[in-house]
Amino acid sequence: YAQKPKPKPRAAPEAPPSPASPPSLSEALTGDAKADYDAAKLLYGNGDYAGALVKFTAAHDKSKDPRLLWNLAACEKNLRHYVNLLGYVRRYLAEGDAILTETEKSDAQALLKATEALTTAIDLSVSESGARVFVDDTLVGETPLAAPIVVDVGPRKIRIEKEGFDVYREEITAGDTPRIKLVAKLEKTVNEATLTVYTARPKDEIYLDGTLRGLGTWKGLVPSGGHTLRVSAPEMRSYQTDVFLHDKETRTISITLERERE
């Protein structure tokens, strides 16, 4: 009895509860977001990927659930919009990091790697800053660009605009190489045209906008737009016409006066 009682063995510590899995996307969405999601799935199943994209976007805007970005990427993949697909998948990984499984993250990384081969980077150098750059009529930025333009493979139309300069246009085929270097030199807009007037007689008077310009023949640069041309001579019937000249146009006009009737 004098012996001390043996200590009771300690109970093994309980394992911490495993984090609960987030509800599925269908379970998490409610109200209008759920209605848009269901409509998008129906459209997607019917092959209307553009319509599904609109509805998935509406569901995402209302719910902010990052898992919907994967659905948006799937629509863009079927529409062959690979640059847009890459943007959605990168957002999917960044915004959904806390709720995505390792398998989902691995699948997304594999899709990124496979899709990057379907795009081309354009290193664009433009002679003027502050010019707007369009790819297939979509504004992508203003010069100087902070990074190369990434485009889908295939024929692409490049357009560059700046006030006071002629519009620069270039058609390229993306995909032959992973990177394209393009140098664009913008030319200042010339709001002038070249007008040449010949008459049948060397002393016929040539007037442009009421000002005598020459006798018999005259050639000169004039502002583009509308002008009034008149040719006259003694004892001859005057000739007058309106002339509209476009930028950089070259126009030649020959005139033969008729004698005045007695």
Secondary structure, DSSP 8 states (H G I E B T S, - for coil): --S---------------------HHHH--HHHHHHHHHHHHHHHTT-HHHHHHHHHHHHHHH--TTHHHHHHHHHHHTT-HHHHHHHHHHHHHHTTTT--HHHHHHHHHHHHHHHTTEEEEEEEESSTT-EEEETTEEEEESS-SS-EEEESEEEEEEEE-TTB--EEEEEEETSSSEEEEEE---B---EEEEEEEESSTT-EEEETTEEEEESEEEEEEESEEEEEEEE-TTEE-EEEEEEE-TT-EEEEEE--EE---
